[in-house]
Amino acid sequence: MINDLIRSRRSIRKFKDKKVEKGKIDQILKAALMAPSSRSRCPWEFIVLDDQDILSKLSTCREHGASFLKNAPLAIVVLADTEKTDVWVEDASIAASYIQLRAHDLGLGTCWIQVRNRFYSEGVETNEFICQELGIPRHYAIECMIAVGYADEEKSPYDEESLKTEKLHYNGFRQGFELN
Ligand SMILES: Cc1cc2nc3c(=O)[nH]c(=O)nc-3n(C[C@H](O)[C@H](O)[C@H](O)COP(=O)(O)O)c2cc1C
């Protein structure tokens, strides 16, 4: 059930020392390729990474927030052709979410690593660093990397009782929307 998947998906940053099966990688990528995109331009592309040296190198792509990548068995880089559409950020983000949910559906944990608008070092963007490492052409931009693997940590599912219902509005911004 999609609702159970949404409730129980959590960011996983500790992974077992176990490879992700090719069949599961295939299923995840098929889901990504079915993500909707504006005007069906499909600007996204996906790079599968399972080479430990590359994963280690890319775990340094930011000062904080990416170091766990060096212990992940797999990552999927979500990038887009920025010349295809002005809404590649939205398109790539939706595809990344599909990857996270489908991976979770297959019993895998994931975590989003933000790339866009982040820095490797002063004056060097994370995007530039990764594009250079992976030989990505200039007119592509990376939205994120999704680390994937078998979870080696447990996290509680979301609890409907503690949802931020104050975020909900009804017929304008002044009135709250009551959930039952
Ligand atoms: C757009 C976006 C960027 C994120 N960037 C990072 C990141 O760079 N590093 C990281 O460890 N987690 C990152 N996360 C994961 C969030 O920290 C996580 O989703 C949030 O704390 C909620 O926890 P949950 O995923 O377990 O529900 C990102 C999530 C999103 C949606």
The ligand as a Gaussian input file, in Angstrom:
#p B3LYP/6-31G(d) Opt

LIG

0 1
 C       15.677000      18.249000      -0.695000
 C       16.326000      17.396000       0.368000
 C       17.676000      17.521000       0.616000
 C       18.294000      16.708000       1.568000
 N       19.639000      16.775000       1.707000
 C       20.253000      15.917000       2.551000
 C       21.666000      15.866000       2.623000
 O       22.380000      16.546000       1.878000
 N       22.242000      15.019000       3.503000
 C       21.479000      14.217000       4.331000
 O       22.079000      13.469000       5.134000
 N       20.135000      14.229000       4.275000
 C       19.507000      15.044000       3.408000
 N       18.150000      15.017000       3.289000
 C       17.344000      14.136000       4.156000
 C       16.582000      14.957000       5.195000
 O       17.481000      15.366000       6.202000
 C       15.450000      14.089000       5.770000
 O       14.567000      13.759000       4.731000
 C       14.681000      14.838000       6.856000
 O       15.476000      15.019000       7.996000
 C       13.415000      14.063000       7.286000
 O       13.750000      12.773000       7.740000
 P       13.153000      11.466000       7.041000
 O       13.661000      11.413000       5.624000
 O       13.674000      10.320000       7.869000
 O       11.663000      11.556000       7.048000
 C       17.512000      15.800000       2.339000
 C       16.151000      15.695000       2.073000
 C       15.562000      16.460000       1.099000
 C       14.095000      16.265000       0.801000

